[in-house]
């Protein structure tokens, strides 16, 4: 009898008593309970060598032919979850669930479209309900079952092992931890195979190698559309109904909490439910492989759905005869590199940016800000017909407006007047909007995200600059600018987007093809921005945190324009509403207001929206550029992305607006159940109240502590207060009936803040006031109390004064902190310094700072990773002297004014109405 042996597994692990008790038989022969009844005799399966199809061989010096067939093994596990562990990391050490079953669905998929490959399913009940199988033995059982049911089948050596959220299922296998470190990678907090595969080698009894299986891991959660991440959603997309354990949602939740009991009480339904998940994984994997082959003539399964978009864009550029590198502002170079693995120098192809583009990358990245998200009303709002309007496919439409860049003609802009709203132009400029502007439109970055104050300095792109000019904003001299001429009639993304829309429209809504093309089109924008804002993620292979890399489409010039244009279109609409129209909130590409149809029509008659309408009509004829998503009668708001519905629209239960703003749910609730819970939580919250919930343990802890996917009990302070990105006006206590009970709560409208400094001052005061002791904003007297505290304690910079009391050199230490942060972020003129003299080593900067009297070590520079916040250094005599010497002797481009705190907060809170007798 032939033996299947994985040479990568250590002998003492693969042959240990605990490992062998999980099943019976030799390594290519497995015995287990299958789809019948666990009380029936088990079945035995094996893999004869004659049923293995050898991979295609190389011919001469040619490359190895690609596979023409794959074996897909969809897999899933059922387990009884243990009680949640505590908050400390040590409690995750070897934390285990109780395994109940392993299930698989095996199918042979051939490149020949006329061949419908054989398929089988099975379920494995481990001995004693505790003995875990080796992943290798599970694969043997899945392959052997297919051969047992189809004796003439020839199985290929290329295998895709496909699960849904593999982070939960893979730890249920005995050798998972060791195999993960050897062969697997992590993408978006789940496990996959990128370059490596899990090797499984067949040998005969004499130890002669016959053939090797190559098992690659895929996760359908990475290949599912954004609105279909649950396995039930994927099944619905495929027309496969997910089996319900009970018609009542609460009863089903209770069953899932005790699956062990359910398995014993209702084995047939447990079996069908468990196997169905594996079947959905297999079916979806097959559809993805066929889709990839149809588009790229590559018969394989990609890692993510977003990878389709990148490849399609590149292919479209090449079909136009364009060099993709040139479109992105890059060039191809060959350079020598010493390979440690090979022991000699090899030639490596790299694609750096053009030199002129390279010098502008950091500056343009500063103009990239993402979506506009603001809450304009707090508490109980008026009862009206409130409608949630969204720009149709906002980001993809904005992408279609980007013409082919002429990078070699990139130049500075001398005046705001030279900039057109569709230019690929970017500026750093001081601004001030008139008092009459309700919704300023130039973004300013803060430690709490972007804000839109009435005045300040903005790093922004052309669309918002032009809109601000239309709204009457006054501008100072531009601190920096750049423009790239484009071929307006040659949209670099237009054909790709049109193709996605055409394909999507050709298929019924909700089908695989329809949702596939929708996601491919909508998600590709994210690839242009990937890696721009440095984000550290855990890397399984290095067991360390690393920076998220850029994608093949990353280009800050494109990402900044796309998001700026979308914010500008929304900003134009909001500012064309008459003052009587209330806007509840704005979220990325939409807004909630009680504007009438006539008021919407007037607000969408501006030049920016008309350009959006025209761009949309070129992509989709007769499409509605602004669509209504929800209609309600009364909203409740508290912070950015924090809102709920007090009264539904037209009696329609589906018309609910709810954004939980970080509030966690214990269970899978309906929108109506969730809305009621959140509303009552808001009205009934108490000072210092905490919420307890469970959250799945992270992938990093799973690897480091050898744990299963267990839940951790978390206690977190409930946060449902205003975020102070705008200034409250017209506060009043209002009353509403909800679910048969009357609630009274503080409610107010808002107006723009004056500046970033005002925002930082308010946030600093708020963080002190609401914690000593814990306090809330639930009534007008509560708001009055905080505003009185703010007025009483207003100083130039309380945090600076606190800092200065700690050390005699505190002012210089604060200057060192802010200088090193600005240096690491290339802000406050350091971008221009680098453009002039190239990159400065940390040791060199340290020596320069010491030379002008600022204490500094190389470690201080290395650790300066936080955002640079302007105007935080106290303007003492020696601080001013040190900055003067830096600018005079070393960095003439340095903007020293950005460091010094020279002003008091001049916030005029008389506009906020206070009750006469609070």
Secondary structure as UniProt FT lines:
FT   STRAND          3..5
FT   TURN            7..8
FT   HELIX           11..14
FT   HELIX           17..20
FT   TURN            21..22
FT   TURN            27..28
FT   STRAND          29..32
FT   TURN            38..39
FT   STRAND          43..46
FT   HELIX           49..51
FT   STRAND          52..53
FT   TURN            60..61
FT   STRAND          69..80
FT   HELIX           89..92
FT   TURN            93..94
FT   STRAND          98..110
FT   TURN            113..114
FT   STRAND          119..124
FT   HELIX           127..129
FT   HELIX           135..149
FT   TURN            151..152
FT   STRAND          155..156
FT   STRAND          158..163
FT   HELIX           166..169
FT   HELIX           170..172
FT   TURN            174..175
FT   HELIX           176..183
FT   STRAND          185..187
FT   TURN            188..189
FT   STRAND          190..192
FT   STRAND          198..203
FT   TURN            205..206
FT   STRAND          209..219
FT   HELIX           220..222
FT   TURN            226..227
FT   HELIX           231..238
FT   HELIX           249..257
FT   HELIX           259..265
FT   HELIX           267..296
FT   HELIX           306..319
FT   TURN            320..321
FT   HELIX           324..327
FT   TURN            328..329
FT   STRAND          333..339
FT   TURN            340..343
FT   STRAND          344..350
FT   HELIX           355..366
FT   STRAND          372..375
FT   STRAND          378..380
FT   STRAND          386..391
FT   TURN            392..393
FT   HELIX           394..399
FT   TURN            400..401
FT   STRAND          403..405
FT   HELIX           407..409
FT   HELIX           416..418
FT   TURN            421..422
FT   STRAND          424..432
FT   TURN            435..436
FT   STRAND          444..446
FT   TURN            447..448
FT   STRAND          449..451
FT   STRAND          455..461
FT   HELIX           462..470
FT   TURN            471..472
FT   STRAND          474..484
FT   STRAND          486..491
FT   TURN            492..493
FT   HELIX           494..505
FT   TURN            509..510
FT   HELIX           512..529
FT   TURN            530..531
FT   STRAND          536..539
FT   TURN            540..543
FT   STRAND          544..547
FT   TURN            552..553
FT   HELIX           556..575
FT   TURN            579..580
FT   STRAND          583..588
FT   STRAND          590..593
FT   HELIX           597..603
FT   HELIX           607..619
FT   TURN            621..622
FT   STRAND          626..639
FT   TURN            640..641
FT   STRAND          642..648
FT   TURN            650..651
FT   TURN            653..654
FT   STRAND          659..660
FT   TURN            661..662
FT   HELIX           671..684
FT   TURN            687..688
FT   STRAND          690..696
FT   HELIX           699..705
FT   STRAND          711..717
FT   STRAND          727..738
FT   TURN            739..740
FT   STRAND          741..751
FT   HELIX           756..769
FT   TURN            772..773
FT   HELIX           780..792
FT   HELIX           798..804
FT   TURN            805..806
FT   TURN            808..809
FT   HELIX           810..825
FT   TURN            828..829
FT   HELIX           830..837
FT   HELIX           842..851
FT   TURN            852..853
FT   HELIX           858..862
FT   STRAND          873..874
FT   HELIX           877..889
FT   TURN            892..893
FT   HELIX           896..898
FT   STRAND          900..901
FT   HELIX           909..911
FT   TURN            916..917
//
